[in-house]
Amino acid sequence: MGWLPAQGRLAAGLLVNLAASICIVFLNKWLYVRLGFPNLSLTLVHFAITWLGLYLCQALGAFSPKSLQPAQVLPLALSFCGFVVFTNLSLQSNTIGTYQLAKAMTTPVIVVIQSVAYGKTFPLRIKLTLVPITLGVFLNSYYDVKFNVLGMAFATLGVLVTSLYQVWVGAKQHELQVNSMQLLYYQAPMSSAMLLFIIPFFEPVFGEGGIFGPWTLSAVIMVLLSGIIAFMVNLSIYWIIGNTSPVTYNMFGHFKFCITLLGGCLLFKDPLSVNQGLGILCTLFGILAYTHFKLSEQESNKSKLAQRP
C-alpha cells in the first residue's frame, strides 16, 4: 500500500480489518455453535497460521525479519496469552451483557495506562467522547448485566491485560524500531508455544471435541479458512495500532461492534430492541466525535508545522 497517500493507507487498513473482523466473528460463531470446536484451540490455529503466513511473506520478500531478543517480545506474548485466557474465562463466568460492558472499559483503561506509564496527554474533549460510547455499550447490554465475584475478577484481569497488550503492540513497534510484520513474526510463534501449554488445562486435546479429534474434512477446511482470515485480522490490528494509537484502534473496535449487531439483525434476523438501537446511535455519535476531534488535531498540527520558519 506504499503507493497510496497516508490517509488512503489508513482507510485501506481499517477496511481490511473491518471486513476480516466481521467475517471471522460469524465464521467462528458457526464453528463454535455448529461444530463445537474448542475456543482456545482455534486461537492457537489462528496464531500458527499467522506465523506461517508471515514466514511465506518474508520468503517472498514482503518484509525482512529484524533480529530481536526473545526477552524483548516476551511481555507481548505473555500479555496476549493472558488476554485470551482471561477474556475466555470472563465470557464463561459472566453473562454476555457483563462481558460486553467489561470490554468497553478497555478504552478508558488504555487512556489511564498511556497517561501514567508513558506520559501521554489526552485533551478533555477526547476523554469526553468515551462517555457516549460507554453509555451506548451499556444500553446494548444492561438487560443482561449480572455481577458475581469470580466473574468480576476475571473480567477485571481481562480488561487490564488486554489494555496492556494493545498499548505494548504500539509501544514495542516504536521502541524496537520494527514494523507490524516484523514484530508479529516473533510474537506469533512465541504465543502459539505458550498456548500449547495452556490449552490442556481448559480444553480436551485428543478425542471428541479436542483439537486433534476426529474432525471431518469440511470442518478442517473451515478452521483453516478461519485461520487465514485471522492472519489478516492480526496483521491489520498491529498495523493500525502502529500507525495510529491503541485508543484509535479501540474506537474502531466499538464501530465494528455496532456493525456486527446491525449485521446480525439484517442477515440473521436477530432481534434488535429500541434500547439497543439507541445504544448503537450513542456509540456511533461518540466515535464520530472522536474522529472529528482527532482530524481537527491533525490539521492543527499541520498548520503549526507549516507556520514554522
Disulfide bonds with the S-S distance in Angstrom:
none
